Amino acid sequence: MILVESVLPKGDDGRRERDVAPLTWEGRCKARHKVATRAGREVGLALRTGTVLHPGDVLYRDDRLVIEVGGVPERMFVLAPATTADACLCCYQIGNLHRPIALDGPRIVTPYERALEAAIKRIGVPFEIDERVFTHAAPGGPARHAH
């Protein structure tokens, strides 16, 4: 198993074999776990607490191989609020479920949850459900707190 304790600087000369560790949004937020690359290599992540990986981050590099993070498309809400008030109501509902958001122009993107779908329908904001790689809007990863 390849042990990864820090993210390496991006960049490659193109001569190395390139392998990808496909990770979901939640997988990219976990600092410690085992992942498998597309070629079947086992990689152990032992990153600093709070590290959030992004597609393209380099996990490993030697003379023959580079392993990068790949994003996995997931089911997402793409919300299209027409007013600031509607956007605030949507973000309030998303926050109640402790879900992350991303902004795509005027649209709000968040991972799909059935409970959220019902809330958004009550607000009356137009939305679509799409498959895409999610990368959230906030720096430093998802907030964690208890209540």
FENZIJO-V126274 format. One record per pair of residues at least 4 apart in sequence whose C-alpha atoms are under 7 Angstrom apart, sorted by the first residue. I is the first residue (numbers start at 1). J is the second residue. Records with the same first field share a line. If there is no record, write none. Layout:
BEGIN
I = J + J
END
This chain:
BEGIN
1 = 42 + 43 + 44
2 = 42 + 43 + 44
3 = 43 + 44 + 45
4 = 44 + 45 + 46 + 47 + 59 + 60
5 = 45 + 46 + 47
6 = 47
7 = 57 + 58 + 59
8 = 58 + 59
9 = 58
10 = 57 + 58
16 = 63 + 64 + 65 + 66
17 = 64 + 65 + 66
18 = 65 + 66 + 67
19 = 37 + 38 + 39 + 66 + 67 + 68
20 = 37 + 38 + 67 + 68 + 69 + 70
21 = 35 + 36 + 37 + 38 + 67 + 68 + 69 + 70
22 = 37 + 69 + 70 + 71 + 72
23 = 27 + 28 + 69 + 70 + 71 + 72
24 = 28 + 71 + 72
25 = 29 + 134 + 135
26 = 30
28 = 52 + 53 + 54
29 = 51 + 52 + 53 + 141
31 = 45 + 46 + 47 + 48 + 49 + 50 + 51
32 = 45 + 46 + 47
33 = 44 + 45
34 = 42 + 43 + 44 + 45
35 = 42 + 43 + 44
36 = 40 + 41 + 42 + 43
37 = 41 + 42
47 = 51
50 = 140 + 141
52 = 140 + 141
53 = 57
54 = 69
55 = 69 + 70 + 71
56 = 68 + 69 + 70
57 = 68 + 69
58 = 67 + 68 + 69
59 = 67 + 68 + 69
60 = 66 + 67
61 = 65 + 66 + 67
62 = 66
71 = 133
72 = 133
73 = 131 + 132 + 133
74 = 131 + 132 + 133
75 = 111 + 112 + 129 + 130 + 131 + 132
76 = 109 + 110 + 111 + 112 + 129 + 130 + 131 + 132
77 = 109 + 110 + 111 + 112 + 127 + 128 + 129 + 130
78 = 107 + 108 + 109 + 110 + 127 + 128 + 129 + 130
79 = 107 + 108 + 109 + 125 + 126 + 127 + 128
80 = 106 + 107 + 108 + 125 + 126 + 127
81 = 86 + 87 + 107 + 125 + 126
82 = 86
83 = 87
84 = 88
85 = 89
86 = 90 + 125
87 = 91
88 = 92
89 = 93
90 = 94 + 120
91 = 95
92 = 96
93 = 97 + 119
94 = 98 + 99 + 116
95 = 99
99 = 110
100 = 110 + 136 + 142
101 = 108 + 109 + 110 + 136 + 137
102 = 108 + 109 + 110 + 135 + 136 + 137
103 = 107 + 108 + 109 + 137
104 = 108 + 109
113 = 117
114 = 118
115 = 119
116 = 120
117 = 121
118 = 122
119 = 123
120 = 124 + 125
121 = 125
END
